[in-house]
Amino acid sequence: MTERDEVVAELGPSSRRTPVGERLEESLEVLAATGEISRAAQPKGDWTWRSRGLGLPAGAAQTLLDEMRQERP
């Protein structure tokens, strides 16, 4: 990318690469050691994540999108 004929940005491949083909636990340890992630302080045991959504009635998002599309010139 140039501005006034001077290079101001260059795009290229990411230099960070997660090792491929290793076990998940090994990959997580490498990422934690390099500061890419933080490991949990305690094991989660039987805990699981459940998304509750936004609490909007079914079809609310579609209704909002339809209204927004009608407002366009």
N, C-alpha and C positions, 0 to 999 in steps of 0.2 A: 504494500500500500504506500502510495506516495502523496505528499502534499507539497506543492510548489517544486516539483521535481526532486524532492528529497525523500528518502525512505524513512517512514515513521513507524512501520510495523512489518513484521515478517511472520508468516504462518509456517509451521512445521510440525512434525510428529512430536507427541508428548515424550519427554525424556523419562518419565516414571513408568515403569512396567512391573506389574505384579507377576511373580513367577508362575508359569503355567505348568500344569501337570502335577504339582505338589499337592499334598493333602491340605484340606481347608485349615486345619489347626496350624500347620507350618506357615501357611500364607498369612494367617492372622498374626502370628508371632513376628514375622518379618515386618508387617505393616506397623505393628505396635512398637517395635524396636526403632523404626525410622521416624516415629511420631506421626504417621499418617492416620492412625486410629488410636482410640483409648479403649482398653479392654475393661469389661465389667469388673467391679470390685468384688462382687459376690456371685455365686452361681445362681442361675434362674430357677433351677429345680423343675417343677411341673408347670411353671408360669407360662402362659401364652398370650400373645397380643391379639386383641379383638377390636376391630374398628367399629365404632358406633355411628359413624357418619356425622352429618351436620345437624341432624334432628329436623330436617325439612321434610315435608310430606312428599310422597312419591310423585314424580313429574314436575316438581318445582323448578328444577334446573332447566328442563326443556321449556317450560313456560317463560322463564326469564330470558332464555336465548331467543325465543320467538319474539318477545316484546322488543328486545334490543335490535333484532334484524328489521322489524317494522319501522323503527325510528330512523333508519338510514335514509338519506335522501335519494 
